[in-house]
Amino acid sequence: MKDLLLIGIGAGDPRQVTYEAVDALRRACVFFVLDKGSDKDELVRLRKAIVQRYRPEGGYRLVQVADPLRDGQADDYLGAVQDWHRQRAALYAQLIEQEIGDGETGAFLLWGEPTLYDSTLRILDLVRERGVALRLQIIPGISSVQALAARHQVPLNRIGEPLTVLPGRRLAAHGPIDNVVVMLDGQCAFAQLDDPGLVIYWGACLGTEDEVLIAGPLQEVKARILEVREQERRRKGWIMDTYLLRREL
């Protein structure tokens, strides 16, 4: 039986790491870090900085491996994601079997909240299907959704209204928008909306020194968001953003 921790580390600010997460960080013997390529080196650096901040005495191993690439051009989106998950599961199974010794505990550091728009739990189900016995513990973290609302100083929910959270590729088909949080929107689906009654609260790189916030009537600020987002993406090589779309009452 292999002991594994999934530690939510917040949206980017090391101060968002909870006491429970710090305790988990101090229990881990080996940390697994996926390298997504040179254009995303900063994501690796931020993870390492969190480990070093809370484990300054050392006494752990850090295993860094190349993350399998997903086919971003595939016509079958779901099939491409499932294939990517299978590749990751094969890698994770190998890492867990080879790197976590008897009496040791391994850990993945996950941005935000491990149970919200993160694939690791699904991938570990595939790892178990490969015959790897896991004793898993999940440490919740502050999600980018929570950080976004806090930065903009707006409540996520309104009285008596639902809150919908969906990926960008589902926004156009969602129908009337009243109160929607959008994540994983690499194509900027909000830019295609022409509804004059919508307000957007947008944030990128939340909790980091490069945090950017823009809010206002969608039709007035969407061009600015597109411009700033592209500038930051080109400068950093990557961008993580999310936004709240809301119909003004």
N, C-alpha and C positions, 0 to 999 in steps of 0.2 A: 504494500500500500504506500503510495507516494503522497506526501503532504504538500498542498499547493495553495497559495494565497493569491487572490485577485484583489489588488489594493487600489481603490479609487483615490486619485491624487488631486482632484479638483481640476478647474479649467485652465490653470497655468500659473497661478500665484502660489509659491511654496507655502505661504501662510494659510492657505485654504486646506492644507493637509490636517486631518482631524487627529485628536489624541489616539483614537483607536487605530488609525492608519500608522501613526508613529510607533505604537506598540508592535504592530504587524511588521513594519520595516525593521525593527530591532530583533524580531524573531527569525527573519529570513536568513538563510545561509547562502542562497544563490538567487540572483536576479536575472531574469531573461529580458533582453532588450532586442527588439526587431529593428533592423536598419533598413530604412525605406529609400536609401540612395543619398548621394551627396547633397542634393537640393533640399533635403529634409534633415540635415545633420543637427539643426537646432533642436529638433524634437528629441533626439538622443541626448544631446547636451543637457536639456532641461530635466530629463529623467535622472541622469547621472548626478546633476546638481542636487536634486531632492534626496537621493540616497546619501550623498556626501554630507548634506546638511544635518541629517538625522542619524547618520552612522559615521561620525568623524573619526572614530577609533578604528574603523576598518573591520576586519574579521569576516568578510563576506567575499563571494565571487560574483563577478558580473560577466555574463555570457551574452555576447553580441553576435547576432546572426543576420544574414540577409533575408528580408521578408519576400516571400514569393510574390510575383507581380500578377495583378488582375488584368484581364483583357478589357480595357476600357472602350474598345471599339466594337465589341461583339454585339450582334443584333439581338441575341438572346441574353438579356441582362441577368435574369434570374439564374439561367444556366451557367453564365460566366462567374457569378458570385458563388454558386454552389461548387464549381470546380476549384475556385480560389480557396474556399474553405477546406476542401479535401486536401489541397496541397499544404495548407497551413497545419491541418490536423496531423499529416504525416510528419511534418517538421516538429511540431509540439510533442508528439509521442516520442520521437527520437531524443529530443532534449530532456524530457522528463525522465525517461528511462536511463539515460546516460549520465545526466548531470546531478540528479538528486540522489544522494547516497543514503544509506541506512541512518535513520535518526535525524536527517536533514529536512529542511523546509525550503521549497522554491517559491518564487513570487513573480508575478507580472504586475507592472505599474501601469494602470489604465487611466487615461484622461477622463475627467468628469466622473460619472457614475457608471459602474460596470454593468448595470442592468438596463441602461438606456442608450439605445443606438450604439451598441458595441457588440461585436460578433464573437468575443472570446468564449462566452458560455456555450454558444452553439457549437463552436469548434471543439471545445472540451467534451461535449457529448459525442462527437465523432472520434475523439481520442479514446474515450471509454469503449466505443464500439470496436476499436482495434485491440482491445484486451488489456488496456492500461488501467490498473485500479488506482483511483484517486480519492483522497480525502480532502475535500475542497472547502475553503472558507472565503466568503466575499466580504470585503470591507467597503461600505458605501462611501461615496464621495460627493462633493458639491458639483453639480452638473453645470454645463455651459448655459442651460436654460435658466437655472437659478441665478447664475452670475449675471446673465443678461438683464434679467428683471431688476436685480439689485442695482446694477450700474445705472440703469435708466430710471430707477426709483418708481417703478410701476408694479402693481400686483398682477400676477399672471391670470388669476381668475376674476371674473366679475360676478356679482350676486345673481344666482339663479341661472347662470350661463355655463355651458360646457367649455372646456379647453381642449382643442385638438392639437396633437403633435404628429407631424408627418414629414416625410422626406421631400425634397424639392421636386423630384420627378413626379410626385403625386399631386402637386398643388393645382395644376391646370384642371385636373379632373375632379377636384374636390367639390366644386359647386360654390354656392354662396359662402363668402368668408365673413365670419363674425369675430372669431378669436382663435387664431391659429399660430402655433409655433412651428417654424420650418427649420429643418436641419439637413445637412448633407446636400446643399443646393449648389453644386458646382457649375450649373448652367444658369444661375440667377433667374429662376422662374418668375420672381416678383416683377422683373422688368417687362414681362409680357402682359401684366394686368393693367387695365385702363379704368378701373373703378375709382371714381373721384372721392368716394366716401371712406377710403382706407387710409389708416395711419400705420407707419412702419417704425419699429424700434430695432435697429440693426447693430450688431457688434461683431468685431473680429479680433482674434488673438486675445480673448478675454483673460484678464488676470496677468498678462505679461507686460513687459515694458513697452511693447509695440501696440498695446490695446487701442482700438479705434471705435468710436461710437458715433452713430448718426441717427437722428430721429426727426420725424415730421410727416406731413401729408405725403403719401407715396408718390403722387404725380409730381410733387415739387422736389423731392430729394432723391428719386431713384437714379437719375443720371449721375448725381454726385457719388452715390454709393457705388455704382459701377466703375466710375473713374478711380475712386480711392481704393476699392477692392483690387482692381487690376494693378495699380501702382504698388500696393503692398505685396501682392502675389509675385510680381516681377522682382521686387527688391529682396524678398525672403526666399523665393523659390517654392513657397507653399502658403496656404492660408486656411485657417479654420474659422468659420463664421456661422452665425445663426441669427434668426430674427423673429420678431413677433409682429404679425399683421392683425390689425384690429379695426373694426368698424366703429367710428365715433358715434356715440348715442346722441 
